[in-house]
Amino acid sequence: MKLLKQGTLVTPQESFLGDLLIDGEKIAGIYRGSAPAGTVPADAEIIDASGKLIFPGFIDAHTHFDLHVAGTVTVDDFASGTRAAVAGGTTSIIDFGTQYPGETLEEGTQNWHAKAAAGCSCDYGFHMTITDWNEQTRQDCQNMMDEGLSTFKIYMTYDTQIDDQTVYEVVKRLKEVGGITGCHCENAGLIDGMRAEYAADETLRKTVSSHYKTRPAAAEAEAINRLLHICEVADTPVIDVHLTCEEGLEEIRAARKRGQTVFAETCPQYLILTSDKLDAPTFEEASKYVCAPPLRTQHDIDVLWKALADGEIQTVSTDHCSFTMEQKALGKDDFRKIPGGMPGVENRGEVLYSEGVAKGRLTKERMCAVLAENPAKLYGLYPRKGVLQEGSDADLVLIDPQARKTISVDNQVSKCDYAPLEGLELEGSVTQVYLRGELTAENGTVLQENRGQFLKRGPFRSDIQ
């Protein structure tokens, strides 16, 4: 047994000074103040947690490891990606598996199990992306639920997009089986038209900023509006992933006023970085920040922070989709060919603490909700994950509020050769990470690898703050 003594235990409802007892892989006891005499075995390992905040293990429900996309493959596979995750306090990830055209959902799932066999250093699960809608896929939706893949993904852009009729049929079917889907919302037709227009000009074709200028906030908001009205008719909840802007948030607010259940996710990059990054004078610097939907304005950042604090946004995941600078250079002569995505799984918890809690934008209790309890409920892991209570997995993150560190590519675990938040000084740092009762990472160094287990997940819960 292990006893973490005199740390501040953080839950979405409250924080309090106390002791936490671990027995094997589970939390065995939580005690306000101190553990009563006689409750802790004499041979228990005592861990001094004084001055530290103790959070449930963080859950990142939006990663892309070992993904074939844009003519290349993301540099972080499951081995390196999950090492980076657990180093920063993420003890569970849910990666987006893909059903490529011509495959069944079952075949897509088996492909992702094979990718994860490279070794995982945190626990993991999969969403399945639906791209080929037919009777077999319809049947496979129930099979996925039975196998513990209870959440899905659809796209309204890219070559994986589905049309409005298919969106309607998919969400109706998921309602029948008890599943829920996240959706990448951007208007493909509008974006394609603008991209063709910009690409016709040689200078604009070679300019990185053309990326964000051809993916305006209106393209995101329109697609969110369309998705939510389809789900209104289907009478089913849905998740808007990687929300970036006030225009999109307004569409979610309107749907909620109509009585719809809509869950919203945003990502650290949309809370920190602006589209000015893509205006950098060199391709090498500007291309680091190409992602979709793109970075927005400082006003959008301010709106998202407030929405996060007010409970309008339920989760913060990363959309970790990492490419090297050599891979980004595939689009040096055509902005449309720059692989879109950036790393983020490693620093999410510390960034949210430093930029949110330490700066007064977010309470530590709200941080606990959006990084742990809410994703556990939304993605079918609660109460095994995401909560400090007896019987739950002993996934724990200790943060020292007094510690200071600077984000740098020189000390990151990810295989990506740049850090989007390079030079950002952090107030507060993750000091220890426990995965199912075992100290797995300490001060950014992974101590134990390949202990990750596949997470069979249940249906989503709607009682989310």
C-alpha positions as CSV (number, residue, x, y, z in Angstrom):
1,M,0.0,0.0,0.0
2,K,1.0,3.6,-0.5
3,L,-0.2,6.7,1.5
4,L,0.0,10.1,-0.1
5,K,0.0,12.4,2.9
6,Q,-1.2,16.0,3.3
7,G,-1.8,16.9,-0.2
8,T,-4.6,19.1,-1.5
9,L,-7.1,16.8,-3.1
10,V,-8.9,18.4,-6.0
11,T,-12.3,17.5,-7.2
12,P,-14.8,19.5,-9.4
13,Q,-16.9,20.2,-6.3
14,E,-14.2,21.2,-3.8
15,S,-10.6,20.9,-2.7
16,F,-9.4,19.9,0.7
17,L,-6.3,18.9,2.6
18,G,-6.1,15.2,3.2
19,D,-4.5,11.8,2.8
20,L,-5.1,9.3,0.0
21,L,-4.5,5.5,0.3
22,I,-3.6,3.3,-2.6
23,D,-4.0,-0.5,-2.5
24,G,-2.7,-2.1,-5.6
25,E,-4.2,-0.4,-8.6
26,K,-7.1,1.2,-6.8
27,I,-7.8,4.1,-4.4
28,A,-8.5,2.4,-1.1
29,G,-9.3,5.4,1.1
30,I,-9.7,9.2,1.0
31,Y,-9.4,11.0,4.4
32,R,-10.0,14.7,5.2
33,G,-7.2,15.9,7.4
34,S,-5.3,12.8,8.2
35,A,-6.0,9.1,8.0
36,P,-7.4,7.8,11.3
37,A,-5.1,5.8,13.4
38,G,-5.2,2.1,12.5
39,T,-6.5,2.5,9.0
40,V,-3.1,2.5,7.3
41,P,-0.9,-0.6,7.5
42,A,2.4,-0.2,9.3
43,D,4.3,-1.3,6.2
44,A,2.6,1.2,3.8
45,E,4.9,3.4,1.7
46,I,4.5,7.0,2.9
47,I,4.7,9.7,0.2
48,D,4.9,13.3,1.4
49,A,2.4,15.3,-0.8
50,S,2.5,18.4,1.3
51,G,2.3,21.6,-0.8
52,K,1.1,19.6,-3.8
53,L,-2.2,19.5,-5.6
54,I,-3.5,16.0,-6.2
55,F,-5.8,15.6,-9.3
56,P,-7.3,12.5,-10.8
57,G,-5.3,11.4,-13.8
58,F,-6.0,13.5,-16.9
59,I,-7.9,12.1,-19.9
60,D,-7.1,13.3,-23.4
61,A,-9.9,12.2,-25.6
62,H,-8.5,13.6,-28.9
63,T,-5.2,12.2,-30.2
64,H,-3.9,11.1,-33.6
65,F,-1.1,8.7,-33.1
66,D,0.5,6.8,-36.1
67,L,-2.0,8.4,-38.4
68,H,-1.6,8.2,-42.2
69,V,-2.7,11.5,-43.5
70,A,-1.6,14.2,-46.0
71,G,0.7,11.8,-47.7
72,T,2.7,11.1,-44.6
73,V,2.4,9.6,-41.1
74,T,2.3,11.4,-37.8
75,V,5.7,11.3,-36.1
76,D,4.4,10.2,-32.8
77,D,3.1,6.6,-32.7
78,F,1.4,5.0,-29.8
79,A,4.7,4.3,-28.1
80,S,6.1,7.8,-28.2
81,G,2.7,9.5,-28.0
82,T,1.7,7.7,-24.8
83,R,5.1,8.3,-23.2
84,A,4.6,12.0,-23.9
85,A,1.1,11.9,-22.5
86,V,1.9,10.2,-19.2
87,A,5.0,12.5,-18.7
88,G,2.6,15.4,-18.5
89,G,-0.1,13.9,-16.4
90,T,-2.4,12.3,-19.0
91,T,-3.0,8.7,-17.8
92,S,-5.7,7.8,-20.4
93,I,-5.9,8.7,-24.1
94,I,-8.6,8.0,-26.6
95,D,-7.2,8.0,-30.1
96,F,-9.2,8.4,-33.3
97,G,-9.2,5.2,-35.3
98,T,-10.3,5.4,-38.9
99,Q,-12.5,3.2,-41.1
100,Y,-10.9,3.9,-44.5
101,P,-13.2,3.6,-47.5
102,G,-13.8,-0.1,-48.3
103,E,-13.2,-1.2,-44.8
104,T,-15.6,-2.3,-42.1
105,L,-15.5,-0.6,-38.7
106,E,-14.3,-4.0,-37.4
107,E,-11.3,-3.9,-39.8
108,G,-10.5,-0.3,-38.8
109,T,-10.6,-1.2,-35.2
110,Q,-8.2,-4.2,-35.7
111,N,-5.9,-1.9,-37.5
112,W,-5.8,0.5,-34.5
113,H,-5.3,-2.4,-32.1
114,A,-2.2,-3.4,-34.2
115,K,-0.9,0.2,-34.0
116,A,-1.3,0.2,-30.2
117,A,0.6,-3.1,-30.0
118,A,3.8,-1.0,-30.4
119,G,3.4,-0.4,-26.6
120,C,1.4,2.1,-24.6
121,S,2.7,3.8,-21.5
122,C,-0.8,5.1,-20.4
123,D,-4.2,3.5,-20.7
124,Y,-5.9,3.9,-24.0
125,G,-9.1,3.5,-26.0
126,F,-10.4,4.3,-29.5
127,H,-13.1,6.3,-31.2
128,M,-14.0,5.0,-34.6
129,T,-14.3,7.4,-37.5
130,I,-17.1,6.6,-39.9
131,T,-16.3,7.3,-43.5
132,D,-18.0,4.5,-45.4
133,W,-21.7,4.3,-44.5
134,N,-23.5,1.1,-45.6
135,E,-25.5,-1.7,-44.1
136,Q,-22.4,-3.4,-42.7
137,T,-21.3,-0.2,-41.0
138,R,-24.7,0.2,-39.6
139,Q,-24.5,-3.2,-38.0
140,D,-20.9,-2.7,-36.8
141,C,-22.1,0.3,-34.7
142,Q,-23.6,-2.2,-32.3
143,N,-20.5,-4.4,-32.5
144,M,-18.4,-1.4,-31.5
145,M,-20.5,-0.7,-28.5
146,D,-20.3,-4.3,-27.4
147,E,-16.5,-4.1,-27.8
148,G,-16.2,-1.0,-25.6
149,L,-15.8,1.5,-28.4
150,S,-18.7,3.6,-27.5
151,T,-17.9,6.9,-29.2
152,F,-17.4,7.8,-32.9
153,K,-16.2,10.5,-35.2
154,I,-17.5,12.1,-38.3
155,Y,-16.0,14.8,-40.6
156,M,-17.8,17.5,-42.5
157,T,-14.5,18.3,-44.4
158,Y,-11.4,16.5,-45.8
159,D,-11.5,13.4,-47.9
160,T,-13.1,11.6,-44.9
161,Q,-16.2,13.8,-45.0
162,I,-19.7,12.5,-45.2
163,D,-22.7,14.4,-46.6
164,D,-25.7,15.7,-44.7
165,Q,-27.9,12.7,-45.4
166,T,-25.2,10.4,-44.0
167,V,-24.7,12.6,-41.0
168,Y,-28.4,12.2,-40.3
169,E,-28.4,8.5,-40.7
170,V,-25.3,8.1,-38.6
171,V,-26.6,10.1,-35.6
172,K,-29.9,8.3,-35.8
173,R,-28.2,4.9,-35.7
174,L,-25.9,5.9,-32.8
175,K,-29.0,7.1,-30.9
176,E,-30.4,3.5,-31.3
177,V,-27.3,1.8,-30.0
178,G,-26.5,4.3,-27.2
179,G,-23.4,5.8,-28.8
180,I,-22.5,9.4,-29.5
181,T,-20.3,11.0,-32.1
182,G,-17.9,13.9,-32.2
183,C,-17.8,16.0,-35.3
184,H,-15.1,18.0,-37.1
185,C,-17.2,21.0,-38.3
186,E,-16.0,23.0,-41.2
187,N,-17.9,23.8,-44.5
188,A,-15.9,21.8,-47.1
189,G,-17.4,23.5,-50.1
190,L,-16.7,27.0,-48.9
191,I,-13.1,26.1,-47.9
192,D,-12.5,24.3,-51.2
193,G,-13.7,27.3,-53.2
194,M,-11.5,29.7,-51.2
195,R,-8.5,27.4,-51.4
196,A,-8.8,27.1,-55.2
197,E,-9.1,30.9,-55.4
198,Y,-5.9,31.5,-53.4
199,A,-4.0,28.7,-55.1
200,A,-4.6,30.4,-58.5
201,D,-2.3,33.1,-57.4
202,E,1.3,31.8,-57.2
203,T,2.3,34.1,-54.3
204,L,-0.7,33.2,-52.2
205,R,-0.2,29.5,-53.0
206,K,3.2,29.7,-51.4
207,T,2.1,31.8,-48.4
208,V,1.4,29.9,-45.2
209,S,-1.1,32.4,-44.0
210,S,-3.4,31.4,-46.9
211,H,-4.2,28.4,-44.7
212,Y,-6.1,30.3,-42.0
213,K,-7.5,32.9,-44.4
214,T,-9.2,30.1,-46.5
215,R,-10.7,28.5,-43.4
216,P,-12.6,31.5,-41.8
217,A,-14.6,31.2,-38.6
218,A,-17.8,31.5,-40.6
219,A,-16.9,28.1,-42.3
220,E,-16.7,26.5,-38.8
221,A,-19.8,28.2,-37.5
222,E,-21.9,27.3,-40.5
223,A,-21.0,23.6,-40.2
224,I,-21.7,23.6,-36.5
225,N,-25.1,25.2,-37.2
226,R,-25.9,22.5,-39.9
227,L,-24.8,19.7,-37.7
228,L,-26.8,20.9,-34.7
229,H,-30.0,21.3,-36.8
230,I,-29.6,17.8,-38.1
231,C,-29.2,16.5,-34.6
232,E,-32.2,18.6,-33.6
233,V,-34.3,16.7,-36.1
234,A,-32.7,13.4,-35.1
235,D,-33.3,14.3,-31.4
236,T,-29.9,13.2,-30.3
237,P,-26.9,14.6,-28.4
238,V,-23.6,15.4,-30.2
239,I,-20.1,16.6,-29.5
240,D,-18.5,19.5,-31.3
241,V,-14.7,18.8,-31.1
242,H,-11.9,21.5,-31.2
243,L,-14.2,24.5,-30.9
244,T,-12.1,27.6,-31.9
245,C,-14.2,30.7,-32.1
246,E,-17.0,32.8,-30.8
247,E,-19.1,32.4,-33.9
248,G,-19.2,28.6,-33.4
249,L,-19.9,29.0,-29.7
250,E,-22.9,31.2,-30.6
251,E,-24.3,28.3,-32.7
252,I,-24.0,25.9,-29.7
253,R,-25.6,28.4,-27.4
254,A,-28.6,28.7,-29.8
255,A,-29.0,25.0,-30.0
256,R,-28.9,24.7,-26.2
257,K,-31.6,27.4,-26.0
258,R,-33.7,25.1,-28.3
259,G,-33.3,22.4,-25.7
260,Q,-30.6,20.4,-27.4
261,T,-27.8,18.6,-25.6
262,V,-24.5,19.7,-27.1
263,F,-21.1,19.0,-25.6
264,A,-18.2,21.2,-26.6
265,E,-14.4,20.5,-26.6
266,T,-11.6,23.0,-27.1
267,C,-7.8,22.6,-27.2
268,P,-4.9,24.4,-25.6
269,Q,-3.7,25.9,-28.9
270,Y,-7.0,27.7,-29.3
271,L,-6.6,29.1,-25.7
272,I,-3.0,30.4,-26.2
273,L,-2.0,31.0,-29.8
274,T,-3.4,33.4,-32.5
275,S,-3.4,33.2,-36.2
276,D,-0.6,35.8,-36.2
277,K,1.7,32.8,-35.8
278,L,1.0,31.9,-39.4
279,D,2.1,35.3,-40.5
280,A,5.7,34.6,-39.5
281,P,8.3,35.7,-42.1
282,T,9.7,32.3,-42.8
283,F,7.9,29.1,-44.0
284,E,9.7,27.1,-41.4
285,E,8.3,29.1,-38.5
286,A,4.8,29.8,-39.9
287,S,4.2,26.2,-40.9
288,K,4.6,24.9,-37.3
289,Y,1.2,26.4,-36.6
290,V,-0.9,25.0,-39.4
291,C,-3.8,23.0,-38.0
292,A,-7.5,22.7,-38.7
293,P,-9.7,24.4,-37.7
294,P,-7.0,27.1,-37.7
295,L,-5.9,29.4,-34.9
296,R,-8.1,32.4,-34.5
297,T,-8.0,35.9,-32.8
298,Q,-7.2,37.1,-29.3
299,H,-10.9,37.9,-28.9
300,D,-11.8,34.3,-29.6
301,I,-9.2,33.2,-27.0
302,D,-10.8,35.4,-24.4
303,V,-14.3,34.2,-25.2
304,L,-13.2,30.5,-25.0
305,W,-11.6,31.0,-21.6
306,K,-14.7,32.5,-20.2
307,A,-16.9,29.8,-21.8
308,L,-14.6,27.2,-20.2
309,A,-14.9,28.8,-16.8
310,D,-18.7,29.2,-17.1
311,G,-19.3,25.6,-18.0
312,E,-20.2,26.2,-21.7
313,I,-17.2,24.1,-22.8
314,Q,-17.0,20.7,-21.1
315,T,-13.6,19.3,-22.1
316,V,-10.1,20.3,-23.1
317,S,-8.3,17.8,-25.3
318,T,-5.3,18.3,-27.6
319,D,-5.9,17.1,-31.1
320,H,-2.3,15.9,-30.8
321,C,-1.3,15.4,-34.5
322,S,2.5,15.8,-34.7
323,F,4.7,16.3,-37.8
324,T,8.4,17.1,-38.1
325,M,9.6,20.2,-39.9
326,E,10.7,18.0,-42.8
327,Q,7.1,16.7,-43.1
328,K,5.7,20.3,-42.9
329,A,8.0,21.2,-45.8
330,L,5.8,19.0,-48.1
331,G,3.7,22.1,-48.5
332,K,6.5,24.6,-49.1
333,D,5.2,25.4,-52.6
334,D,1.5,24.9,-51.9
335,F,-0.1,25.8,-48.6
336,R,-2.8,23.2,-49.2
337,K,-0.2,20.4,-48.9
338,I,1.2,21.4,-45.5
339,P,0.3,18.6,-43.0
340,G,-2.1,20.1,-40.5
341,G,-1.6,19.5,-36.9
342,M,0.7,20.0,-34.0
343,P,1.8,18.3,-30.8
344,G,0.2,19.0,-27.4
345,V,-0.5,15.9,-25.4
346,E,2.6,16.5,-23.2
347,N,1.9,20.0,-21.9
348,R,-1.8,20.2,-21.7
349,G,-2.2,19.9,-17.9
350,E,0.6,22.3,-17.0
351,V,-0.5,24.8,-19.7
352,L,-4.1,24.8,-18.4
353,Y,-2.9,25.2,-14.8
354,S,-0.4,28.0,-15.6
355,E,-2.5,29.9,-18.1
356,G,-5.8,29.2,-16.5
357,V,-5.6,28.6,-12.7
358,A,-2.5,30.6,-12.0
359,K,-3.8,33.6,-14.0
360,G,-7.2,33.5,-12.4
361,R,-9.1,32.5,-15.6
362,L,-10.1,29.1,-14.2
363,T,-10.4,27.5,-10.7
364,K,-8.5,24.4,-10.0
365,E,-11.8,22.6,-9.5
366,R,-13.0,23.6,-12.9
367,M,-9.7,22.4,-14.3
368,C,-10.3,19.0,-12.7
369,A,-13.7,18.9,-14.3
370,V,-12.6,19.6,-17.9
371,L,-9.5,17.4,-17.8
372,A,-10.7,14.5,-15.7
373,E,-14.3,14.0,-14.6
374,N,-16.1,15.4,-17.6
375,P,-14.2,13.4,-20.2
376,A,-14.5,10.3,-18.0
377,K,-18.3,10.7,-18.0
378,L,-18.6,11.8,-21.7
379,Y,-16.4,8.9,-23.0
380,G,-17.7,6.1,-20.9
381,L,-14.9,5.7,-18.3
382,Y,-16.6,7.0,-15.1
383,P,-16.2,6.1,-12.3
384,R,-13.2,3.9,-13.1
385,K,-11.3,7.0,-14.3
386,G,-11.4,10.7,-13.8
387,V,-12.4,10.8,-10.1
388,L,-10.8,10.6,-6.6
389,Q,-13.0,8.1,-4.8
390,E,-12.6,4.7,-3.3
391,G,-12.6,1.9,-5.8
392,S,-11.5,4.1,-8.7
393,D,-8.2,3.5,-10.5
394,A,-5.4,5.1,-8.7
395,D,-4.5,7.4,-11.6
396,L,-3.1,10.5,-9.9
397,V,-1.3,13.7,-10.9
398,L,0.6,15.8,-8.4
399,I,1.2,19.4,-9.3
400,D,3.5,21.7,-7.4
401,P,2.1,25.2,-7.7
402,Q,5.4,26.8,-6.7
403,A,7.5,25.1,-9.4
404,R,8.5,26.9,-12.5
405,K,9.5,25.5,-15.9
406,T,9.9,26.6,-19.5
407,I,8.5,24.6,-22.5
408,S,11.2,23.6,-24.9
409,V,11.8,21.1,-27.6
410,D,15.1,20.3,-25.8
411,N,13.3,18.5,-23.0
412,Q,10.1,17.2,-24.5
413,V,9.3,13.5,-24.8
414,S,7.4,13.7,-28.0
415,K,9.4,12.8,-31.2
416,C,8.3,16.0,-32.8
417,D,11.3,18.3,-33.5
418,Y,9.6,21.5,-32.4
419,A,7.4,22.7,-29.6
420,P,4.5,25.1,-30.6
421,L,4.7,26.7,-27.2
422,E,8.5,27.0,-27.2
423,G,9.7,29.4,-24.5
424,L,6.3,29.6,-22.6
425,E,7.1,30.0,-18.9
426,L,4.9,27.9,-16.8
427,E,3.8,28.6,-13.2
428,G,3.2,25.2,-11.7
429,S,4.6,21.9,-12.8
430,V,3.6,18.2,-12.8
431,T,5.9,16.5,-10.3
432,Q,4.5,12.9,-10.1
433,V,2.1,10.8,-12.2
434,Y,0.7,7.5,-10.9
435,L,-0.9,5.1,-13.4
436,R,-3.1,2.5,-11.6
437,G,-1.1,2.9,-8.4
438,E,2.4,2.9,-9.8
439,L,4.7,5.9,-10.0
440,T,5.0,6.1,-13.8
441,A,6.5,9.6,-14.4
442,E,8.3,12.1,-12.3
443,N,9.3,15.7,-13.2
444,G,8.8,15.0,-16.9
445,T,10.7,11.7,-17.0
446,V,8.9,8.5,-17.7
447,L,9.9,5.9,-15.2
448,Q,7.8,2.9,-16.4
449,E,6.8,2.2,-19.9
450,N,4.3,-0.1,-21.6
451,R,1.9,-0.6,-18.6
452,G,-1.0,0.9,-20.6
453,Q,-4.2,-1.2,-20.9
454,F,-7.0,-1.1,-23.5
455,L,-10.0,0.6,-22.0
456,K,-13.4,-1.0,-22.7
457,R,-15.8,1.9,-22.4
458,G,-19.5,2.2,-21.7
459,P,-22.1,4.6,-22.9
460,F,-21.7,8.3,-22.3
461,R,-23.3,10.0,-19.3
462,S,-25.1,13.4,-19.7
463,D,-24.6,14.6,-16.1
464,I,-21.6,16.7,-17.1
465,Q,-20.8,20.1,-15.7
